[in-house]
Amino acid sequence: MNDFSLQELNTLLGVFAKAGIQEQAASPEELDLLVRLQHAQAERDEIENMDFDDCLGGACKL
């Protein structure tokens, strides 16, 4: 599976913003892709910013 890096996801979302594609004015296909990219970016950001010291003692959120 080819996952995008956080930087790549941020770049893709930036392209959507520069193109002026917003949720309320997007076609169904554009909206689906935009929502999926936003979700993937949020997940990737959380994973990359996770402090793995929080995982000590079995308290990890993974």
C-alpha positions as CSV (number, residue, x, y, z in Angstrom):
1,M,0.0,0.0,0.0
2,N,1.3,3.4,-0.9
3,D,0.6,5.9,1.9
4,F,1.2,9.6,1.5
5,S,3.6,11.3,3.9
6,L,2.3,14.1,6.0
7,Q,4.1,16.6,3.8
8,E,2.4,15.1,0.6
9,L,-1.0,15.2,2.2
10,N,-0.5,18.9,3.3
11,T,0.6,19.6,-0.3
12,L,-2.5,18.0,-1.8
13,L,-4.8,19.9,0.6
14,G,-2.9,23.0,-0.4
15,V,-3.6,22.3,-4.1
16,F,-7.3,22.0,-3.3
17,A,-7.2,25.3,-1.5
18,K,-5.4,27.1,-4.3
19,A,-7.9,25.6,-6.8
20,G,-10.7,27.1,-4.7
21,I,-12.4,23.8,-4.1
22,Q,-14.4,24.1,-0.9
23,E,-16.8,21.5,0.7
24,Q,-19.9,23.5,-0.1
25,A,-19.1,24.0,-3.8
26,A,-17.5,20.8,-4.7
27,S,-18.7,18.0,-7.0
28,P,-19.5,14.7,-5.2
29,E,-16.2,13.2,-6.5
30,E,-14.1,16.3,-5.4
31,L,-15.9,16.4,-2.0
32,D,-15.2,12.6,-1.5
33,L,-11.5,13.1,-2.3
34,L,-11.2,16.2,-0.2
35,V,-12.8,14.6,2.9
36,R,-10.6,11.5,2.5
37,L,-7.5,13.6,2.2
38,Q,-8.5,15.7,5.3
39,H,-9.1,12.5,7.3
40,A,-5.8,10.9,6.2
41,Q,-3.9,14.1,7.0
42,A,-5.4,14.3,10.5
43,E,-4.5,10.6,11.1
44,R,-1.0,11.0,9.8
45,D,-0.4,14.2,11.8
46,E,-1.6,12.4,15.0
47,I,0.7,9.4,14.3
48,E,3.7,11.5,13.5
49,N,3.2,13.8,16.5
50,M,2.5,11.0,18.9
51,D,4.8,10.9,21.9
52,F,5.7,7.3,22.3
53,D,6.7,7.8,25.9
54,D,2.9,7.9,26.5
55,C,2.9,4.2,25.6
56,L,4.8,3.2,28.7
57,G,2.8,1.0,31.0
58,G,0.3,0.0,28.4
59,A,-1.3,3.4,28.1
60,C,-0.6,3.8,24.4
61,K,-3.5,5.1,22.2
62,L,-2.5,2.8,19.3
